[in-house]
Every structure is written in structure tokens, then in C-alpha cells.
Amino acid sequence: QLQASGGGLVQAGGSLRLSCEASGLTFSSYPMGWFRQAPGKEREFVAGITWNGGRTYYADFVKGRFTISRDNAKNTVYLQMNSLKPEDTAVYSCARGLLSYYGSDASRYDSWGQGTLVTVSS
């Protein structure tokens, strides 16, 4: 399973670092993605990373502000979030990509983990 952590309440302009740890499933040979879902909205893609961290892909609305990374020795993927905005408020979850996929299509991910709530105040 995948368990996200690191969420919380932060003021606009602040930073948070999210973690997502895998247990009981193969992690190091799969790409990973971060998604988010705001209240009343559909889930949306945030960022993806290849199995070895060599390539990353970001949604346009987070480019230059968020950074995805991973540590395969710790079975963990991270999301460093800087310059946070109130519209970044959402539950953030990670998932494992299938067949080397690390793009924005949520249907090509499995093993969705429980999310962590990020609240950005103005």
C-alpha cells in the first residue's frame, strides 16, 4: 500500500514537503505520480517521475513551484511544494504507474494510497 504524509496548514507563499511511502508492493521498478483532489472538484494530475528518477513531468499549474523526487532505498516518493497558493488546497495522493507510464492519465496508475490534506490560507 501507499501512505502519504506531510500535509498540513500553511500560509500562502509557504512550503511543504509531502512523502509517500510504499509497503507490501514493488516500488523501485515502477514510475510514480502525485495527484490531488480539491473539495467539489475532480482529481487532477500534479507530477510524475520515472522508476529511477531520471525524468519528471509536471502539470502546467505547478511548474517551477513543485518538485517530485524519489528514494528507492526508502521506497518513498516526495513532492516538494514551494510558493503555495490557496488554490493548491486539496487532498494529495500518490499512485504507481503501469507499464512505465508517468503522465497525467489517472487510469494508467494503480495502488492508490490514502492522501494527505494540504490547506493553504490566504
C-alpha positions as CSV (number, residue, x, y, z in Angstrom):
1,Q,0.0,0.0,0.0
2,L,0.9,3.6,-0.3
3,Q,0.7,6.1,2.5
4,A,1.0,9.8,2.0
5,S,2.1,12.2,4.8
6,G,3.4,15.7,5.4
7,G,0.2,17.7,4.7
8,G,-1.0,20.5,6.9
9,L,-2.0,24.1,7.1
10,V,0.4,26.7,5.6
11,Q,0.1,30.3,4.6
12,A,0.2,31.4,1.0
13,G,3.8,31.6,-0.2
14,G,4.9,28.9,2.2
15,S,6.3,25.4,1.6
16,L,5.5,21.8,2.4
17,R,7.2,18.5,1.6
18,L,4.9,15.6,1.1
19,S,6.1,12.0,1.4
20,C,4.5,8.8,0.1
21,E,5.9,5.5,1.4
22,A,5.2,2.2,-0.2
23,S,4.9,-1.1,1.7
24,G,4.0,-4.5,0.6
25,L,4.3,-3.7,-3.1
26,T,7.0,-3.4,-5.7
27,F,8.1,0.2,-5.8
28,S,11.6,0.7,-7.1
29,S,10.9,-0.5,-10.7
30,Y,7.7,1.5,-11.2
31,P,7.1,5.1,-12.1
32,M,5.1,7.1,-9.6
33,G,2.7,10.0,-9.7
34,W,1.2,12.6,-7.4
35,F,-2.5,13.7,-7.9
36,R,-4.7,16.0,-5.9
37,Q,-8.4,16.5,-5.4
38,A,-9.9,19.7,-4.1
39,P,-13.4,19.8,-2.5
40,G,-16.1,19.6,-5.1
41,K,-13.6,19.1,-7.9
42,E,-12.3,16.2,-9.9
43,R,-8.9,14.6,-9.2
44,E,-6.1,16.1,-11.2
45,F,-2.6,15.2,-12.1
46,V,0.2,17.0,-10.3
47,A,3.5,15.4,-11.2
48,G,5.1,12.1,-12.3
49,I,8.5,10.5,-12.1
50,T,10.2,7.5,-13.8
51,W,11.3,4.5,-11.9
52,N,14.9,5.8,-11.5
53,G,14.0,9.5,-11.1
54,G,15.7,10.3,-14.4
55,R,12.7,12.0,-15.9
56,T,9.8,14.0,-14.5
57,Y,6.6,15.5,-15.8
58,Y,4.5,18.3,-14.3
59,A,1.1,19.8,-14.7
60,D,1.4,23.3,-16.0
61,F,0.0,24.9,-12.9
62,V,2.8,23.6,-10.7
63,K,5.8,24.0,-13.0
64,G,8.6,26.0,-11.3
65,R,6.9,25.6,-7.8
66,F,6.7,21.8,-7.1
67,T,9.4,19.2,-7.4
68,I,8.9,15.5,-7.5
69,S,11.7,13.1,-6.4
70,R,12.1,9.6,-5.1
71,D,14.4,7.5,-2.9
72,N,14.1,3.9,-3.9
73,A,16.2,2.7,-1.0
74,K,13.4,4.1,1.3
75,N,10.5,3.1,-1.0
76,T,9.4,6.7,-0.9
77,V,8.4,9.4,-3.4
78,Y,8.4,13.1,-2.4
79,L,6.7,16.2,-3.5
80,Q,8.4,19.5,-2.5
81,M,5.8,22.3,-2.8
82,N,7.0,25.9,-2.7
83,S,5.2,29.2,-3.3
84,L,1.9,27.6,-2.3
85,K,-1.3,29.3,-3.3
86,P,-4.8,29.0,-1.8
87,E,-5.9,27.1,-4.9
88,D,-3.4,24.4,-4.1
89,T,-5.6,23.3,-1.2
90,A,-6.5,19.7,-1.8
91,V,-6.0,16.1,-0.7
92,Y,-2.8,14.9,-2.3
93,S,-2.3,11.2,-3.1
94,C,0.3,9.1,-4.8
95,A,-0.1,6.2,-7.1
96,R,2.0,3.7,-9.0
97,G,2.3,4.0,-12.8
98,L,1.7,1.0,-15.0
99,L,3.9,-0.1,-17.9
100,S,6.4,2.7,-17.4
101,Y,3.7,5.4,-17.5
102,Y,4.2,8.6,-15.6
103,G,1.9,11.0,-17.3
104,S,-1.4,12.6,-16.4
105,D,-3.9,9.8,-17.2
106,A,-5.1,8.5,-13.8
107,S,-6.5,5.3,-15.3
108,R,-2.9,4.2,-16.0
109,Y,-2.0,4.1,-12.4
110,D,-2.8,1.6,-9.7
111,S,-2.2,1.1,-5.9
112,W,-3.7,4.4,-5.0
113,G,-2.7,5.4,-1.5
114,Q,-4.5,7.3,1.2
115,G,-4.0,11.0,0.7
116,T,-2.8,13.8,2.9
117,L,-4.7,17.1,3.2
118,V,-2.9,20.4,2.3
119,T,-4.6,23.6,3.3
120,V,-3.2,26.9,2.1
121,S,-4.6,30.0,3.8
122,S,-4.6,33.4,2.1
